[in-house]
């Protein structure tokens, strides 16, 4: 029978009712479990990053409508843990409660509510989605699942294909800005870490009480809605003594709501582990696949494209306790891709197989002058393909499983990183200094250094001011380097992207209001984008080329969460009101004329998100949100005409994006054994363009029921 697990504080734990101002307070508490009495927590809080693989462990985020005791405060925003109020960097957290309340059907839908995140969808439910941060591109972020890097070296288009159900997620952590010294080289403009249930159990086993009795639970969900959409999910968990397991799976399908955007999607995920007072070991296995109409995916001239993707992943990690904490991790990711330029034909057909192997280790220790850590990571990325990579000798061709053809191309590269960091915590200051040394065999065998420093100042318990400067690098993807088609041309001469980013900001937190502001300036040398030049249009080729540019992105974002329960009383129907706004300006450092850009220059100038949560009646709650955004850049619109030979041809002209606003709503009834919900997206049924020529669907409704056992 399912038993609700509760957190217990050890008898020898230290209990604080406020943070000590003594300079050695944090070091005195090392090795002890700390709890903070009565601390109000709102939407945007400092999260944690356990090591270079971003094995993040933030405190469990809580809704803004109540005061609670925090369950854990051992957090980091660098490579070592420290008290939450004393960290030197801010991480945005989408909490489990917010995930449940949001009108969203996928991880990608949830990220739309983060002001600094740009989500561009060609289809619904996370199919054909590009995600970027602060004016960057979809290739410039690291995507992690429980701290394991699952980013694709082939292309960022495939990085956000997750093997998990949305109900598996405990929280989503978003770190904005360059973070190579924390996450590795690919963290050019930020990182997104998806944390599933029981992840914190593996990191902090001493904070969980275990019963000798078997504890089990699970759920099953059915949903359906507009455009022939149907979905089913199920999950189950089992805990006995110090062992725990979670398994889940799901399937969904839809007509897609727009031309050639139908899809079928399946996924399965298993996570397990065991722990003791000395060490915790956890492992995870995942697989996912999706088959979909890829409307204008790689070319706006060919709308009837098609793609099949699959992903397999496995990892195992250990976390030791004691004076020196050691964290080794081993992981493997495999992805396959079958692409057709024209659906159900062999025209422009490509097959790709990616294998990524990684091993990392991190060690940290506290001493009189602070906390020091050292780490290393080796990551090997390889691809077999019919088009990407260098040509193989014919006798080395590899048979494509399930198809008649062979992989004729191959590429492989190894990335090696070494990390150093030292953190000093004073009574009102925290200083974190770090350095990454990196070598990539795809570039050369020379090590390059990428330093960073984060500083925070706390004039009171309510205020935190912070500043940071960090450098980062990103290697071109295999698509950037090698892809060639009638409409795209890769560039093997591309240089790696490099950036230097400076950030300043402040955060205020009280029981009633949580507000913050952040300003950033990112100088990018050798920025990679796919662009079309005027000469291409004049010659009738309309080809996009991979090229390097020098570019600056600068901007700011402001956010505020108002706890309406504190304003109007605990019996108020209204729970919380949040507003987030982000602004970005871009400047190129060259005078090369660009006819059209695919990614980097099509950035969001303005983004505004407003969300209201309410407890309507009894077990009925609701959320209504409004999102307005204004995108810069243009896209190429193709107009068909009959040429001199009597055949259909296309003329090209650019069209600018127009700003738009979307209104979404969700109503849900939550009971102990079941949940019911109705979700409505785009209530005004406004039709808009957000990427290329794809007219996005109007009103979309979903309804579902979940049974818990």
C-alpha positions in Angstrom: 0.0 0.0 0.0 1.3 3.4 -0.9 2.7 5.5 2.0 3.5 9.1 1.8 7.2 9.6 2.4 8.1 12.4 4.9 11.3 14.2 5.5 12.8 13.9 9.0 15.4 16.1 10.7 18.1 14.2 12.6 18.4 14.7 16.3 22.0 16.1 15.9 21.0 18.5 13.1 21.6 22.2 13.6 18.4 24.3 13.4 18.6 28.0 12.4 15.7 30.5 12.6 17.8 33.0 10.8 21.1 33.0 8.9 24.2 33.7 11.1 26.3 36.7 10.2 29.5 35.0 11.6 32.1 34.6 8.9 32.7 31.0 9.8 29.1 29.9 10.2 28.9 27.9 7.1 32.1 26.0 7.8 31.0 25.2 11.4 28.0 23.5 9.9 29.9 21.4 7.3 29.1 17.7 7.9 25.9 18.6 9.7 22.4 18.7 8.4 20.9 22.2 8.5 17.3 23.2 8.5 15.9 26.7 8.3 12.9 27.5 10.4 9.9 29.2 8.7 11.3 30.5 5.5 8.9 31.8 2.8 9.9 30.6 -0.7 8.5 31.9 -4.0 8.9 31.3 -7.7 12.5 32.3 -8.5 15.1 30.9 -6.1 18.7 29.9 -6.1 19.0 26.3 -7.1 22.0 24.0 -7.0 24.6 22.5 -9.3 26.4 19.5 -7.7 29.3 19.1 -10.1 30.6 19.7 -13.6 27.9 17.4 -14.9 25.3 19.7 -13.3 24.2 17.1 -10.9 21.9 19.8 -9.5 20.1 19.6 -6.2 18.1 22.6 -5.3 15.9 22.9 -2.2 12.4 21.7 -2.9 10.6 24.8 -4.2 7.3 25.7 -2.6 4.3 27.7 -3.7 4.1 31.4 -2.7 0.8 31.0 -0.9 2.0 29.5 2.3 4.8 29.5 4.9 6.6 26.3 5.4 9.7 24.9 6.8 12.3 24.2 4.1 13.2 20.6 3.9 16.8 21.1 2.9 19.1 24.1 2.3 22.3 22.4 1.2 22.6 24.1 -2.3 25.1 25.3 -4.8 25.2 27.6 -7.7 28.7 26.7 -8.6 30.5 23.3 -8.0 30.2 23.1 -4.3 27.3 23.1 -1.8 26.6 26.0 0.6 23.7 27.6 2.3 21.0 28.8 -0.1 21.2 32.5 0.9 24.9 32.6 0.5 25.3 31.3 -3.1 26.8 33.7 -5.7 24.6 32.9 -8.7 20.8 32.7 -9.4 19.0 29.8 -11.0 15.4 30.0 -12.1 13.3 27.0 -10.9 10.0 25.8 -12.3 8.6 23.8 -9.4 6.5 20.7 -9.3 3.5 22.7 -8.1 3.9 25.2 -10.9 4.3 22.3 -13.5 1.0 20.9 -12.3 -0.7 24.3 -12.5 0.7 25.4 -15.9 -1.4 25.0 -19.1 1.3 22.8 -20.7 1.6 19.4 -22.2 5.4 19.0 -22.6 8.6 20.2 -21.1 9.0 22.6 -24.0 5.6 24.1 -23.3 6.6 24.7 -19.6 9.8 26.6 -20.7 7.6 29.1 -22.5 6.8 30.6 -19.1 10.5 31.5 -18.4 11.1 35.0 -19.6 14.7 34.5 -20.7 13.9 31.3 -22.7 12.9 31.4 -26.4 10.8 28.4 -27.5 10.1 28.1 -31.2 7.8 25.3 -32.2 7.0 23.9 -35.6 4.5 21.5 -34.0 2.7 20.9 -30.7 3.7 18.7 -27.7 7.4 19.5 -28.1 7.7 18.1 -31.5 10.1 20.1 -33.8 11.0 22.5 -31.1 14.1 24.8 -30.8 15.0 26.2 -27.4 17.5 29.0 -26.8 18.4 31.4 -23.9 19.0 35.2 -23.9 19.3 35.6 -27.7 21.4 32.6 -28.3 20.6 29.6 -30.6 19.3 26.2 -29.9 22.8 24.7 -30.3 24.2 26.9 -27.5 22.6 25.4 -24.4 23.4 22.3 -22.5 20.4 20.1 -21.8 20.6 17.7 -18.9 18.4 15.0 -17.4 19.2 14.6 -13.7 22.6 16.2 -14.3 23.5 14.0 -17.3 24.3 15.8 -20.5 21.9 14.6 -23.2 22.7 17.3 -25.8 23.0 16.0 -29.3 26.3 16.6 -31.2 24.5 16.3 -34.5 22.1 19.2 -34.0 20.4 21.1 -31.2 17.1 20.4 -32.9 17.1 16.9 -31.2 18.4 17.9 -27.8 15.0 18.4 -26.2 13.5 15.0 -27.0 13.0 13.7 -23.5 12.3 10.1 -22.5 10.1 11.2 -19.5 6.5 12.0 -18.8 5.7 15.5 -17.5 4.4 13.8 -14.4 7.9 12.4 -13.7 9.4 15.9 -13.2 10.2 17.3 -9.7 11.5 20.6 -11.0 13.2 22.3 -14.0 16.3 24.4 -13.4 17.4 27.1 -15.8 20.8 28.7 -15.6 21.1 31.7 -17.9 24.5 32.9 -19.1 27.9 31.4 -19.9 28.7 28.5 -17.6 31.5 26.4 -19.1 33.4 26.1 -15.8 30.3 24.4 -14.3 28.7 22.4 -17.2 31.5 22.1 -19.7 32.1 23.7 -23.1 28.6 23.6 -24.6 27.1 25.8 -21.9 27.6 28.8 -24.2 24.4 30.8 -23.3 23.0 28.7 -20.5 21.8 25.2 -19.3 18.5 23.5 -18.6 18.4 20.6 -16.1 15.3 18.4 -15.8 15.2 16.8 -12.3 12.9 13.8 -11.8 11.4 12.5 -8.6 13.7 11.0 -6.0 16.8 12.7 -7.5 17.5 14.4 -4.2 17.3 11.1 -2.4 20.5 9.9 -4.2 22.4 13.1 -3.3 21.3 13.4 0.3 20.4 9.9 1.6 21.0 11.0 5.2 18.0 13.4 4.9 15.5 10.6 4.1 14.1 8.0 6.5 13.7 4.5 5.2 11.2 2.0 6.3 11.7 -1.8 6.3 8.2 -2.1 4.9 7.7 -2.0 1.2 6.3 1.3 -0.1 4.7 1.4 -3.5 2.6 3.7 -5.6 1.8 4.7 -9.1 -0.6 6.5 -11.4 -2.2 6.3 -14.9 -3.3 9.2 -17.1 -5.5 9.4 -20.2 -5.9 12.7 -22.2 -7.4 13.8 -25.4 -8.4 16.9 -27.3 -8.3 19.0 -30.4 -6.9 17.8 -33.8 -7.2 14.1 -33.0 -4.8 14.4 -30.1 -4.6 11.4 -27.7 -2.2 10.5 -24.9 -1.7 7.8 -22.3 0.9 7.7 -19.4 1.6 5.4 -16.5 4.2 5.3 -13.7 5.0 3.1 -10.7 7.5 3.4 -7.8 8.8 1.0 -5.2 11.0 1.6 -2.1 12.2 -1.0 0.3 14.9 -0.3 2.9 17.6 1.7 1.1 16.6 0.8 -2.4 14.2 2.8 -4.6 12.9 2.5 -8.2 10.7 4.6 -10.5 9.5 3.5 -13.9 7.3 5.3 -16.4 6.1 5.2 -19.9 3.9 7.1 -22.3 2.4 7.4 -25.8 0.8 10.3 -27.7 -0.3 11.1 -31.2 -2.0 14.0 -33.0 -2.9 15.4 -36.4 -0.7 18.4 -35.3 -3.0 21.3 -35.9 -1.0 22.6 -38.9 -0.1 21.2 -42.3 2.3 18.2 -42.2 2.7 18.3 -38.4 1.1 15.0 -37.4 3.1 12.9 -35.0 3.4 9.7 -33.0 5.6 9.8 -29.9 6.6 7.1 -27.3 8.9 7.1 -24.3 10.0 5.0 -21.3 12.2 5.8 -18.3 13.6 3.9 -15.3 15.5 5.4 -12.4 16.8 3.5 -9.4 19.3 3.6 -6.7 20.5 2.7 -3.2 22.2 4.6 -0.5 23.8 4.4 2.9 25.4 6.9 5.3 28.7 6.7 3.3 27.7 6.5 -0.3 24.7 6.8 -2.7 24.5 5.1 -6.1 21.9 5.9 -8.7 21.3 4.8 -12.2 18.8 5.7 -15.0 17.7 4.2 -18.3 15.6 5.9 -21.0 14.3 5.5 -24.5 12.1 7.7 -26.7 11.0 8.0 -30.3 8.9 10.2 -32.5 7.8 10.0 -36.1 6.4 13.2 -37.5 5.7 15.4 -40.5 8.6 17.9 -40.4 6.9 21.0 -41.9 9.7 23.1 -43.5 12.2 21.7 -41.0 15.4 22.3 -42.9 14.0 24.3 -45.8 11.0 26.5 -46.2 10.8 25.6 -49.9 10.0 22.0 -49.1 7.1 21.9 -46.6 6.3 18.2 -47.0 9.4 16.9 -45.1 9.4 13.9 -42.7 11.5 12.7 -39.8 11.9 9.7 -37.5 14.0 10.1 -34.3 14.9 7.7 -31.5 17.0 8.0 -28.4 18.5 5.6 -25.9 20.4 6.6 -22.7 22.0 5.1 -19.7 24.0 6.5 -16.7 25.3 5.5 -13.3 26.6 7.9 -10.6 28.0 7.6 -7.1 28.1 10.3 -4.3 30.4 9.7 -1.3 30.2 11.4 2.1 33.0 12.5 4.4 35.7 15.1 4.5 36.4 14.7 0.8 33.3 14.2 -1.2 33.8 12.3 -4.5 31.3 12.1 -7.4 32.1 9.8 -10.4 29.6 9.5 -13.3 29.5 7.2 -16.3 27.0 7.7 -19.2 26.1 6.7 -22.7 23.6 8.4 -25.2 22.6 7.0 -28.6 20.3 8.7 -31.1 19.2 7.8 -34.6 17.6 10.1 -37.2 15.9 9.2 -40.5 15.1 12.3 -42.6 13.3 12.8 -45.9 13.2 16.1 -47.8 10.0 15.0 -49.5 7.8 12.7 -47.4 7.5 9.0 -48.5 10.3 9.4 -51.1 14.0 8.9 -51.2 14.6 12.5 -52.3 17.0 14.2 -49.9 16.9 11.2 -47.6 19.5 10.9 -44.9 20.3 8.5 -42.0 22.3 9.3 -38.9 23.5 7.4 -35.9 25.1 9.3 -32.9 26.9 7.7 -30.0 28.2 9.7 -27.0 30.2 8.2 -24.2 31.2 10.2 -21.1 33.0 9.8 -17.8 33.4 12.5 -15.2 34.6 12.8 -11.6 34.5 15.6 -9.1 36.1 15.9 -5.7 35.6 18.7 -3.1 36.8 19.4 0.4 36.4 22.2 3.0 39.3 23.8 4.8 40.1 26.9 6.8 40.2 29.2 3.8 37.1 28.0 2.0 35.9 25.1 -0.1 38.0 23.8 -3.0 37.0 21.4 -5.8 38.7 19.7 -8.7 37.1 17.7 -11.5 37.6 16.2 -15.0 35.4 15.0 -17.8 36.1 13.0 -21.0 33.3 13.0 -23.6 33.5 11.2 -26.9 31.1 12.1 -29.7 30.8 10.0 -32.8 28.5 9.8 -35.8 27.8 7.4 -38.6 25.8 9.0 -41.5 24.9 9.0 -45.1 25.8 12.7 -45.3 27.5 14.0 -42.2 31.2 13.4 -41.5 34.1 12.3 -43.7 33.6 9.7 -46.4 34.5 6.1 -45.6 36.3 3.6 -47.8 33.6 1.4 -49.3 34.8 -1.7 -47.4 34.2 0.2 -44.2 30.5 1.1 -44.9 28.1 0.1 -42.1 24.7 -1.4 -42.7 21.8 0.8 -41.7 19.6 -1.4 -39.4 16.1 -2.0 -40.9 17.0 -0.4 -44.2 18.7 -1.4 -47.4 21.3 1.4 -47.4 24.7 1.9 -45.6 26.3 4.6 -43.5 29.0 6.0 -45.8 30.4 8.8 -43.6 31.9 9.0 -40.2 33.2 11.6 -37.7 34.5 11.3 -34.2 35.9 13.8 -31.7 36.9 13.7 -28.0 36.4 16.6 -25.6 38.6 16.7 -22.4 37.9 19.2 -19.6 39.7 19.8 -16.3 38.0 22.0 -13.7 39.2 24.0 -10.7 37.2 26.1 -8.3 37.5 27.8 -4.9 34.7 29.3 -2.9 35.0 31.8 0.0 32.1 32.6 2.2 32.2 35.7 4.5 29.5 37.2 6.6 28.0 39.2 3.8 30.0 38.1 0.8 30.4 35.0 -1.3 33.1 34.7 -3.9 33.4 31.8 -6.4 36.4 31.6 -8.7 36.7 28.8 -11.3 38.7 27.7 -14.3 38.1 25.2 -17.1 40.9 23.9 -19.3 39.6 22.3 -22.5 40.9 20.4 -25.4 38.9 19.0 -28.3 40.4 16.6 -30.9 38.1 18.0 -33.5 39.9 21.3 -33.3 43.5 20.5 -32.3 45.3 19.1 -29.3 45.9 22.4 -27.5 44.3 23.3 -24.2 42.5 26.6 -23.9 41.5 28.2 -20.6 38.0 29.5 -19.7 37.8 31.3 -16.4 34.9 32.8 -14.4 34.1 34.6 -11.2 30.8 35.0 -9.3 30.3 37.4 -6.4 27.2 38.0 -4.2 26.6 40.6 -1.5 23.9 40.3 1.1 23.1 43.6 3.0 20.2 41.9 4.8 18.2 38.7 4.9 15.9 40.1 2.2 18.4 41.3 -0.3 21.0 39.7 -2.5 23.1 41.6 -5.1 25.3 39.6 -7.5 27.7 40.0 -10.4 29.5 37.5 -12.6 31.9 37.3 -15.5 32.4 34.0 -17.4 33.9 32.8 -20.6 32.6 29.8 -22.7 33.2 27.9 -25.9 31.1 25.8 -28.2 32.2 23.4 -30.9 30.2 23.4 -34.2 27.7 20.5 -34.5 28.2 17.9 -37.1 25.3 19.5 -39.0 27.1 22.9 -38.9 30.2 21.3 -40.4 29.1 18.8 -42.9 25.4 19.1 -43.9 24.7 19.6 -47.6 21.4 19.6 -49.4 19.7 21.5 -52.2 19.0 24.3 -49.7 21.8 24.1 -47.1 25.5 24.1 -47.1 27.7 23.3 -44.1 31.1 24.7 -43.6 34.1 22.5 -42.4 36.1 25.7 -41.9 33.9 27.0 -39.1 35.6 28.2 -36.0 34.3 27.3 -32.5 32.0 29.9 -30.9 33.6 31.9 -28.1 31.9 34.2 -25.6 32.7 36.5 -22.7 29.6 37.4 -20.6 29.1 39.9 -17.8 26.0 39.8 -15.6 24.8 41.9 -12.7 21.5 41.8 -10.8 19.7 41.8 -7.5 16.9 39.9 -5.8 14.5 40.8 -3.0 12.5 38.2 -1.1 9.9 38.5 1.6 6.7 36.7 2.6 4.7 39.0 0.3 7.0 39.8 -2.6 9.8 38.1 -4.5 11.3 40.3 -7.2 14.5 40.5 -9.2 16.3 42.2 -12.0 19.2 41.0 -14.1 21.3 42.7 -16.8 23.7 41.0 -19.1 26.2 41.7 -21.9 27.5 38.8 -24.0 30.3 39.4 -26.5 30.4 36.6 -29.1 33.3 36.0 -31.4 32.9 33.5 -34.3 29.1 33.2 -33.6 27.6 30.4 -35.9 24.5 31.0 -37.9 22.8 29.7 -41.0 22.4 32.6 -43.4 21.3 33.4 -47.0 23.2 36.1 -49.0 21.6 38.3 -51.6 23.6 36.6 -54.3 21.9 33.3 -53.5 18.5 34.8 -54.2 19.7 36.5 -57.4 21.0 33.2 -58.7 17.9 31.5 -57.7 19.6 29.0 -55.4 18.1 30.2 -52.1 20.7 28.3 -50.1 21.6 28.8 -46.5 25.3 28.7 -45.5 26.9 28.0 -42.1 29.0 31.0 -41.3 30.8 32.8 -38.4 30.0 36.3 -37.2 31.1 38.7 -34.4 28.0 39.7 -32.4 27.0 41.2 -29.1 23.8 40.3 -27.2 22.7 42.6 -24.4 19.6 43.0 -22.4 17.8 42.7 -19.1 14.9 40.9 -17.5 12.7 41.8 -14.5 10.4 39.5 -12.5 8.1 39.7 -9.6 5.9 37.3 -7.7 3.2 38.6 -5.4 1.8 36.3 -2.7 -1.8 37.3 -2.8 -2.6 35.1 0.3 -0.4 37.5 2.3 -2.1 40.5 0.8 -5.7 39.4 1.1 -5.6 36.8 3.8 -5.3 33.0 3.9 -8.9 32.5 2.8 -8.4 34.5 -0.4 -9.4 32.9 -3.7 -6.4 34.4 -5.4 -3.1 32.6 -4.6 -0.3 34.4 -6.5 0.3 36.8 -9.4 3.6 36.8 -11.3 5.0 39.0 -14.1 8.2 38.5 -16.1 9.6 40.7 -18.8 12.8 40.3 -20.9 14.4 42.7 -23.4 17.3 41.9 -25.8 19.3 44.0 -28.2 21.7 42.6 -30.7 24.6 44.2 -32.5 26.8 42.7 -35.3 30.4 43.8 -35.8 30.6 43.5 -39.6 29.0 45.0 -42.7 28.2 41.8 -44.6 24.7 42.0 -46.1 22.5 39.2 -45.0 19.3 38.4 -46.9 17.9 36.1 -44.2 19.0 34.3 -41.0 17.7 31.0 -39.8 18.4 31.3 -36.0 20.8 33.8 -34.4 19.4 36.9 -35.9 15.7 35.9 -35.4 15.8 36.7 -31.6 13.1 37.9 -29.2 13.4 41.6 -28.7 10.5 41.6 -26.1 8.9 38.9 -24.1 6.2 39.4 -21.4 4.7 36.6 -19.3 1.8 37.3 -16.8 0.3 34.4 -14.7 -2.5 34.3 -12.1 -3.1 31.3 -9.9 -6.3 30.9 -7.9 -8.0 28.3 -5.6 -11.5 28.7 -7.0 -13.7 26.4 -4.8 -13.0 23.3 -2.7 -10.6 21.2 -4.7 -11.0 23.3 -7.9 -8.1 25.5 -8.8 -7.2 27.5 -11.9 -4.4 29.2 -13.7 -4.6 31.8 -16.5 -1.6 33.2 -18.3 -0.8 35.7 -21.0 2.3 35.7 -23.1 3.3 38.5 -25.5 6.4 38.5 -27.6 8.0 40.5 -30.4 10.6 38.7 -32.6 13.2 40.4 -34.7 14.4 39.1 -38.1 12.7 37.9 -41.2 11.8 34.6 -42.9 11.7 33.7 -46.6 8.2 33.2 -48.1 8.0 31.3 -51.3 5.3 32.1 -53.9 4.6 29.5 -56.6 4.4 30.5 -60.2 4.6 28.8 -63.7 8.0 29.3 -65.4 8.7 29.5 -69.1 8.9 25.7 -69.4 5.4 25.4 -67.9 6.6 24.0 -64.6 5.9 25.2 -61.1 8.7 27.3 -59.6 8.9 29.6 -56.6 9.9 33.2 -56.1 11.4 34.2 -52.8 10.8 37.4 -50.7 11.4 38.2 -47.1 8.7 38.8 -44.5 9.1 40.3 -41.0 7.7 38.6 -37.9 4.8 40.4 -36.2 4.3 40.6 -32.4 1.5 38.4 -31.0 -0.1 37.6 -27.6 -1.5 34.3 -26.4 -4.0 33.6 -23.6 -4.0 30.2 -22.0 -6.0 28.7 -19.1 -6.1 25.5 -17.1 -8.7 24.3 -14.6 -8.1 21.2 -12.4 -9.8 19.2 -9.7 -7.4 17.5 -7.3 -8.5 14.7 -5.0 -6.5 12.1 -3.0 -7.1 9.3 -5.5 -7.6 11.1 -8.8 -7.1 14.4 -10.7 -9.1 15.9 -13.5 -8.1 18.8 -15.7 -9.2 20.9 -18.7 -6.6 23.0 -20.6 -7.2 25.6 -23.2 -4.4 27.1 -25.3 -4.7 30.2 -27.4 -8.2 31.1 -26.2 -8.6 34.0 -28.7 -7.7 31.6 -31.5 -5.1 34.0 -32.9 -3.1 32.7 -35.9 0.5 33.7 -35.9 4.0 32.9 -37.3 6.8 32.2 -34.9 9.2 30.2 -37.2 9.3 30.4 -40.9 6.2 29.9 -43.0 4.4 27.8 -40.5 1.0 29.2 -39.5 0.5 28.1 -35.9 -2.9 26.6 -34.9 -5.7 28.6 -33.3 -7.7 27.5 -30.2 -6.5 24.1 -28.8 -8.2 22.2 -26.0 -7.1 19.2 -24.0 -8.8 17.3 -21.2 -7.4 14.5 -19.0 -7.9 12.3 -16.0 -5.3 10.8 -13.7 -5.8 7.9 -11.3 -3.4 7.5 -8.3 -2.9 4.2 -6.5 
